[in-house]
């Protein structure tokens, strides 16, 4: 079986030093009012990457968990008899380092198949199968259809779509998938071709 967990308000659990709580803009000094790493700041991304890597490293070395990580999502596989114990051990490790409640109960789930990062993943003795979760595909196709109908894709939605589709960036389509994600990430004018291609791919129900 598999289990997954993600950190609740991950970036905002990283405290800022007092001297870093202010910033200068247009030659003027402002008090930012942020006591923790603010969501959306580039520094928050780098800071969390360090902390997230540390959590994964400690879980592997101290708890002997075969743990994988994507940003603030952590997931692993375990035999059925020990899956609850493994998940609770990881949860206690995070609580010790980031505070009680850093992982909420609703942020944890287990099973086989299990939806992880928008994919339904199934394990068996022969290997694993991944297929995009149907509800996620409906949402992504709705975004794409609107963009193709209105001939407009807002920058924020473009970035969201690129992140959502990155599950297939390289493994499923080799370098072609990455090439057709790049215009979305870069928000370039040739995004229409990329969006059209992803519309056709999602209609194929590939696994």
N, C-alpha and C positions, 0 to 999 in steps of 0.2 A: 504494500500500500504506500501511498504518498501523503505527505503533509505539507502545509504551507503556512506562512505567517508573515505579516508585515508590521513595520513599526508605525505606531500612531503618531501623527504630526512629527515625522522624523527630523526635518530640518530645524523645527522650533525647539527641539530638545538639546540643541548645541548652544551652550551659553557663549556670549561675547565678552571679551575683556572690556573693562570700563573704558579704556582708551580707544576702543574700536566702536563705541556706541554713537559716535558723531561722524559727520562727513562734510565735505566742502562741495558746493555746487555753484557755478557761475561766480566764483570768487568770494562767496559768502559761506560762513560756517553755520550749520544747522545741528540741532540735537535730534538724532534720528529717532529716539524713543524705542529702539529695538534692544531688548535684553538677550535675545537669542537670535540665531542665524535666520534672517528673513527669507520667506519663500520667494523664489524668483531671482534672487541675487546669485551672480556667478560664483562668488566666494562660498555661498551655502552649498552649491553643488560639489565643489572641491572638498570642502570640510566634511560633508556627509560621506563622500566617497572614502575618505580616510577612516572615519568611524565605522562605516559599514564593512569595510575590508577587515578592520580589527575584529569586529563581532564574528565574522565568518571564520577568520583565522583561529580565534579562541575556541569557537564551537568545534572546529575540526581537530585542533591539537589537544584541548582539555577534555572535551566531551566525546571525542571520536565519532562525530556525526558526519556523514557524507553530504555536507551542506553546499548548496549552490545559492547564488545571490544575483539579483538584478535590482540595482538602486536600493530601495528599502524593502524589497520583497525577498524572503528567504524560503527555500523549499528543499525537500529531501525525500528519500524513500527509506522504508524500514519494514521489517517483518511485522505482521499483524500483532503479534504478542507484545511487542515493545514500542509500538508507534506512539502510544499516549505518553509513555515514559520519556521517549526521546523529545517529543514536542514540549513537555513540561520542563525538561532539563534546559532546553534552549530558552524557553520563556523565563525561567528563573535567572539565567545568565544575563539576559537583557534587562530584567528588573534590577539586578544588582548594579549594572553599569549605567543605565539610563533612567532609573527610577521606577517605582511601583506604577503599574498601569501603562507602561510603555508599549505593551502588547495587550490589546483588549481581546476579550473572548471572541467577539464577532470577527476579529481579524485572523482567527485561526480556523483551519478546516483540514479534513483528512478524507481519504477515500481513493478508489480506483474504479473508474476514471475520476480525474480531478481537474478542475479548471485552474490553470496557472497562466497568468499574463495573457489572458484572452484565448488560450488554447485548451481544448479538452484533451488531456493526455491519458492514455491507457497503457498499462504495463502487463505483459504476460511472459511466459517462459521463452518465447521466441524473440522478444524485443519490445519496442514501444511504438505507439501510433499517436500522432498529433493531428488534430483538425481544429480549425477556428471554431470557437463557441458560436452556435447559431444566433443568439441574441446580440453578440458583438458584431457578427457579420451584418445583421440587419441594421445596426446603428451605423457602421462604417459605410454601407451601401447607401443609406439615406443621406449621409454627408456628401458622398460622391455624386449621387443623382442631383442633389441640389446645386452642387458646384457646376455640373455639366449643363443643367437647365438654365441657371442664371449667368453662366460664363464668368463666375466670380468665386474666388476662394480666399476668404479672409486669412491674414497671416497667422492668427492664433489657431484657427481651425486647420490650416496647412500643417503647422507643427504637431498638433494633436494627431492628425491623420498619419503623418510620417512615423510618429512614435507607436501608434497602434499597429501599423503594418510592418514594423521592423522585425516581427517574428520570422518573416520569410526573407529577410534581407540578403542572406547569403546561402544558407543550407539548401533551401528548396529550389532556388533559381540561380545558384552560383553568383557570379558578380552582376548578373543582369538585375537581380532584385535590388541590390545596392544602388545601381545606376538609376533605377526608376524611383528610388526613395530620395535621392540627392536633390532633385528639383523641388520636392516638397519641403525638405529641411532648409534649403537655401532660399525658398520662396521666389523662385525664378519664373520668368514669363512662360517658359515651356512646360509649366506644370500641367497644362491641359492634356498633353500626350501621356504623361505619367498617370494622371487620374483616370483617363480612359483605359489604360492598360490594367490598372488595379481593379477597375470595375469588371472587366472581363475575367480576370483571375478569380475574383471572389465568387463569380457566377459558376465556376467550374467545380466548386466544393472539393478542392484538392485535400489530400491527407498525406 
